[in-house]
Amino acid sequence: MQRRFDRLDEVWPAGLGRRLGAMLYDGLLVMAIWIVITALHLAVVRLVLAVPAEQVGLGAAQVLSLRLLMALGAFVFFAFFWTRGGMTLGMQAWRLRVQTLDGCSITAFQALQRFLVATVSLAAFGLGYLWILFDDEKRSWPDIVSGTRVVVLPKTR
């Protein structure tokens, strides 16, 4: 169920600098999640599947399964925070929130859209985020495709 946010008239579109700051924070958290996933994957490969140490990481199945688990872990991290309160931990530090155009929390489908297009945006040398500099409403490609926007929250009093 989507949650309606309050104080919508006190927010403004987030610029590139704040977004990059939040991305840096969240990137560190995602890297920590990936380390845990990799350790668990290694434990399963070595202990459950009994793959010899010299063969760990060799073969398409091992590589593909790890990459899929890492992508799933990153998506779950972002989707969980975006759909619940609109803010990841990095976004909280920079007072950012992702929301629908009418001021509600985003849906799981919108989170999936944002995640997939953000991946493409970053793979295109960040062009999807540099788009913020040219868009009148400071929207990135993930914002445009998912019908969402990232806003700056006012300081709490």
N, C-alpha and C positions, 0 to 999 in steps of 0.2 A: 504494500500500500504506500502510495506516495505521500510525503509529508509536505505541508505548505509552510514555507519559511515566513518569518515576520520581518518587519522593518525593511521592506523591499525598496522603499523610497530613499534609504540611506546608503545604498550600495552603488558602486560604479564599476565599469568594465576594467578588468585587470590588464596591465601592460606586460610587455615581454620580460622586463627585468624581474618582476615578482614571480612570474611563472617559472623562469629559469631557476630562481632560488628554490622554489618549492620542488622543482624537478630534481635538483641536486640532492636535497634532503631525501626525497622519496627514492631516488636512485640508490642511495646508500642503504636504505631499508630493503629494497628489492634485492640488492646484492647479498645482504645477510640471509634473506629467504632462500636465495639461490645456493648459498653455501650449505644450508641445512638440507635442501633438496638433494644436492650433489652428494653429501655425506650419506644420506639415507639410500640413495640410488646405489652408491658404491657398496654399502653394507648388504643390500639385497643381491647385487651382482656377485659379490665375493662369498657371502655366507649362505644365502638361500640357493642361488644358482650354481655355486661352487666353481666359478670361473677362476682359473689360475691368475695370479697377479700380473704376469706378463701379457695376458690377453685382455685385461680390463681396458675398456675404451676402444677396443678394436671391433669392428663389425658394425654394420648399419643399424642393427636393432638396438644396440646399446646407445649409440650416439643419438638416434632418432627418439628413443624413449626418454632420454635425459633432456633433450631439447624441448620435447612436448611437455614434460613435467615442469620445466622452468617457465615456459610460456604460460601454462595453466596457473602456476603459482603467482606469477606477476599479475595475471588477469584477476585472480581471486582477491589478491590484495587490493587492487584498485576498485574493483566492482563492489567489494564489501563496504569500503569507506564511502565511495561515491553515492551508492544507493541508500545508505543509512543516514548520513548527516551532510553529505555533499563535500566532505573534506577528508583528505588523507592526512597523515601526521605532518607531512611537509607543508601541505596547504594550510593547516592550522597555524603553523609557525609564521607563515607569511600572510595570515588573515584572508585566505582565498576560499571561495566556495564555488562548486559547479552546481548549476541549477537549470531547470527548464526555462524556457522563455517567459513563462507565466509565474515563475518563482517557487516551483516545487522541486522536491528531490527527484533525481533522474531514475529511470527504470533500468532493469537489468539489460534490456535490449539496447538502450541508449549507451549504457556502460560498455557493452560489447562493441558497439559502433565506435565509440570514442577510443577504446583500446586498439582496435584494428587500424583505424585511420591514424592514430598517434604513432603506431609502428611504421606505417608508410611515410608519415611526415618526417620522422627522425631518419629513416632510411634514405630519404631524399635530401640528405645533408641539412636537415632542419628547416627546409623550405616551408613546410606546413605551419611551423611556428613563426617563422620570419614574416609570414603572411599578416600577422597581427600589425606589423608596422605600416601596412598598406590598406588595411580594412578600416573603414570609418567607425565600425563598432568594436574594433579590436578583437575580432574573432579569428581563431586558428582553424585549420582544416577540420580537426575533430569537432570543434564547436559547430561549424557550418553543417557538416554531414549529420551529426546527431541531434541537431535542433536544440543545442544547449548553449550556455554561456558561463564564463568564469568571471566572478565578480570579487571585488575587494570589500571586505566587511569593515565597518567603522570600528574604531577603538572602543573597547568597553570602558564604561565610566566607573 
